[in-house]
């Protein structure tokens, strides 16, 4: 569950960077995090292969936690296969529907 949430938030990084309504300093935190991820200098030197990745992982978990609300709002919405609808195969191209007061009151009572 925890890792699934992390991966979902990672998917929200690039849409967040493209959004013009996001503050520049929030984008800067993400960009500096990406730079730190690929820099050869680390807080923990990569002498032992696995332990050298802990500082990168800790930095990114902190960034994803700090930016959680912003990233959650930028996670791309995926459509489940059962929710897909192909309008090209439909005979209906435009439709209007109005609810009369009688239909509205029937819906509230029943």
Number of C-alpha atoms within 10 A of each C-alpha: 5 6 8 9 13 15 11 15 22 18 16 19 21 15 15 21 19 11 11 9 8 12 11 10 9 15 18 12 14 19 14 10 18 14 11 16 17 10 10 9 10 15 10 13 14 15 8 9 9 8 12 15 16 16 17 20 12 11 15 19 13 13 15 22 13 13 17 17 11 16 22 18 13 21 17 15 8 7 9 7 7 6 8 8 10 7 9 8 8 8 7 8 8 5 5 4 5 6 8 9 9 8 10 10 11 10 9 7 6 5
